[in-house]
Amino acid sequence: MLQGKQLILATKEYAHEQRGRSWWYTLSTLFLVIAALSGTILLPYLPLQIACSVLAGLLLVRMFVIYHDYQHHTILKNSKLAEVIMTAFGIYLLTPPSIWKRSHDYHHQHNSKLFSASIGSYPVATDKGFKAMTPGERRMYLFTRHPLTILFGYLFMFLIGMCVNALLASPRRHWDALISLTLHIAISALLVVYGGWMAWVLFMLVPVMIACALGSYLFYAQHNFPGVVFNTKENWCYDKAALLSSSHMLMNPLMAWFTGNIGLHHIHHLNARIPFYRLPDAFNEIPELQTATTTSLRIKDIRACFRLKVWDPEKQMMTGI
């Protein structure tokens, strides 16, 4: 059985992009996003416009995973055209590069570490740590992990958390957050003025809400699921953090396509240089990657993930409160 460094080395075979495929998936997905958003305005019947709005939300998730891979330098590295496309997309979807890359890199370096900053991830407190909090701190902790907060990730996680807070904390460092907020407000205003409230709802609100809600939940359930393991810095190990603290989210082929195979999250954490379209190859060909703890988008699994609130060091498991 491969483990540790040997297992990581075994994944290197898959950590090479196929440039043509990277461009095809990027440009085709971008085209579909633009086509779906255009359909919310140009199609003549409201049911078709609504269908395009929902489809656009799902396509934005796929495009975000591609953007996410680019920020890992996994695909299209050193391409000026890709840099323009990805920067524009990150600004459009309220994930400006300066903020997303810093917070996400921190997350990868500290995944499943107790007592580290919750930059780029949901906070995890021990049961004793939660009891020692002030009432206000407890409310904020539970609010951050609440299902409604994740459902409205558009407002709380992306608009406020990713842009407003980052801009207030460091305006010079996160100037692209100001551009993102300004562009978001400008597009919304233009849609309302020239197309009416329904144009704004279908073109902007519904797609971005779907994308942000699904993205927020995926990120939550990938590291907050029954069977997840957390460790102190002293006992932390990179490969075990990937395999024991990152879930394998089971999805049907259609949802796997919309989410860019990000359900194979344990493999992504083991080697972030594997392009999203090669994650299934690594999973199918390396038996040691097929034993990760699973979850899914079924209601019972979603409820099970949301019931988890704090880490109990004695029981070595996440529990409720």
N, C-alpha and C positions, 0 to 999 in steps of 0.2 A: 504494500500500500504506500503510495506516494504521500508525503507530508512535508510540512515546513518548506525549506528552501527548494527541495526536489520538486514539490508540487508547483511552486511558483515558476521554476525553470521550465516545467512541462507546459505551462501556458504560454510561454514566449513564442512558440510556433504560431500561435493565433494572433499575436500582438503586432501584426503587420497589415496595414490597410491595403486594399486593392483600389488604387486611385480612381479608376474608372467607375467602380461601384459606388465609391464615396460621392463622386460628383452626380451620378445618376440618382441616387437616393436623395441627395440634397436638393437638386434642381427639380426633380419630379414632385417631391413633397412640397416644396415652395410653390410650385405651379398649382398644385391641388389646393393649397391654402388660399391662394389668391383667387382661384376659380370659385371655391366655396363661399368666400367672403363676398365676391362680386354677385353671386347668386342671391344673397340675402337682400340685395337692392334691385337687381336687374330682372329677376324672374317675376312673372305676372301674378302668380297665385301665392297667397299667404302660406298654405301648407308646404309648398316647395321652398319658400323662403325660410321657414322654420327648420325644415330638414337640412338645408344648407348651413344654417346657423349652428345646429348641433354637430353636423359633420365638420365644420370649421373648427369647433372646439376640440374635437378628437384629433384632427390633423395638427393643430397647434401643439398638442402633447408630443406627437411624433417629431415635429420640427424642433421642439425643445430638446428632445433626447439627442438629436443630431447636433444642435448647438452645444449641448453639454459635452458631447464627445470632442467637438472642436476645441472647447476650452481646456480639455485634458491633453491637447496636442496629440490626440489619437487619430484624427482624420484631417486631411487638407492642410497640413502644417506648411507654413511659409507661403501660402497662396494669398496674394493681395486681394483677389476677387472674393475669396472665401472670408477674409477678414472684414471686408465691407459688408457682405451679406450677413455674417454672424453678428457683427456689431449692431447693424440696423435691426436685426431680429431681436437681440437681447434688449435693446432700448424699447422696441415696440411692446414686448411682453413683460415689461417691468422687471427685467433681470439684467441690468446694465453690467457689462463685462467686469468693470472694476470691483463691483460688489460680489457678483456671483462667483467669480474665480477665487477670490480671496477666501470667502466663507466656505466654499465647497472644498477647496484644497485643505483647509483646516479640518473640515469634517473627515476627510479621508485619512488624515494623519492622526486623528484622535477618536476615530470610530469606536464606540463602546467603552471608552475610558470614563470611569467615575471621577467626579470632582474636577473635571476639566470644564472649561467654558463651553456653553452651549451654542457657540458660533456655528452656523450652518446646520444645526440639528435641533431637535426638540429636547428640552431639558429633562434630565432624569435624576431624581433625588432618591436617596435611600429612605427607608421607612422612618428611621430615627431622624434623618435630616429634615424630612417633611414635618415631623412633629415639633422640631425645634424652630421652625419658621414662625414668623409673625403671622397673624390672620391675613394681613394684606399680601404677604408673600405667598401664602398658601393659595389665596384666590387667584393671583396672577399665574402661579404654576399650573393650577387646574384649568384656568382659562386658556392658556397656551395649548394645552393638550385636549381641549374640549372638542367634540364632534362638530359643533356649530362653528367654532373658530376655523376648523379645517375646511368645512363646507364653504365658508366665506373666505377662503384663502386669498381670493382676489383682493379683498380689502385688507385683511389683517397680516397675511404673510408677505404679499407682494407689494401692494401699494404703500402700506405703512411700514412694514418690517423691512422689505428689501430696498425701498427707495427713500421714503420720508425720514426714517430713523438714520439711515446711512448718510443722507445729505446733511442732517442736523449735526451728526457726530463729526463729520469731516467734509465740509463743502469743497475744498480744493481737491481732495483725493477722489471724491465721488461726484465730480461735476457731471458725469453722464447720467446720474440719477435725476438731476435737474432737467436735463434734456428729455429724459424718459417721461417725467411727470408733465412737463410742458407740452410735449407731443401728445400725450394721452388726453390731456384736457382740450387741446386744440382740435384733435380729431373728433372728440365727443361733441364739442361745440359746433363744429361744421356739420356734423351729421344731424344734430337737432335743428339747426337753422335751415339747412337746405333739404333735409329729408324727413324731418319730423322725429318724434320720440320713438316711433316704431323702428325707424332706420337705425337709430342708436342702439336700441335694445337688441336687434337681430345682428347687426354688423359688429358691435363692440361688446355689449354687456354679456350676452349669452355665451358667445365663443370663449371670451376671456374667463368668465366665471367657471365654465366647464373645465377648461384647461388648468386653471389654478386650483380648483377643487380636487380634480383627479391627481394633479401633480402633488398637491399638499398631502393627500392621503397616501399616495404611493410612497412618498418619502417617509411618512410616519410609520406605515406598516412594514417598511423594509427594515426598520430598526426597533420596532415596538410590537412584538408578536409573541405568542406563547412559546416558550422554549428559548428565547433570546438570552444571551449571556453577557453580563457586564463585569469589568474587572478594574481594579485599581491600577495606577500607572506601573507599579512594581511588578504586577502579574500579567501585564498586557503583552500580547504577542500578535504581530501583524497578521499572519496567516489564520490564526484561530479567531481573531476579531472578524476577519472576512467570512469565514465559514460558519462560525457559531453566533455571530451578532448581526448578520445580514441575511434576510430571508430569501427563499426561492418562491416567488409568487406565481402560482399556477394560473395560466390564462389560456383561453381558446386561441386558435391561430389568428383570428381577426383582431382581438385585443392585444395580442403579442405584437402584431404589426403596428397598430396605432401607438403603442407604448415603446416601440423600438427595442423590444426584447429586454427592457430594463427590469422585468420580473426576475431575470437571472442575475439578481443584484449581488449575490455572494461571489459570483465569478468576476463581476465588475470591480468589486472591492479587492479581490485577490490580485487582479492585474487590470488597472484602469486604462492600459494602453491597448486593450483588445477592442476593436471597433464593434459597435452594437450589432452589426450584421454577422459577426463571427462568434458571438457569444453562444449561439446554439451549437456550433461546431465543437467548441471546447466542451460544452456540457455533454454532448453525445459521445465524444471520443475519449473523455477522461473519467473513468468510473468514480474516482474520489470526489468529483464535483456533483455527483448525483444523489448525495446523501444529506444535503442541507435541509434544515427545517423549512417546511412549506406553509404558506398561507394562500389566500385567494381573495377574489372580489365577491365571494358569496356572502350573503347577509350574516350567517352565523360566524364566519371568520372575521368579518368587519367588527361585529359586536365583541368578539373575543379580544381583538386588538385594543378596542377602545376601553375595555374593562381594566386594562393594565395601567397602573398609576405610579407605583414606586417600586424600587428594587429592594428585595429583602436579602441581605448578605448571608444570613444564616440558612435560609431555605434555598439560596442561590436561584432565585426566580423573581420575575415581576409579579406583583400582586395588586389587588385593589386597595382601597383605604377604608 
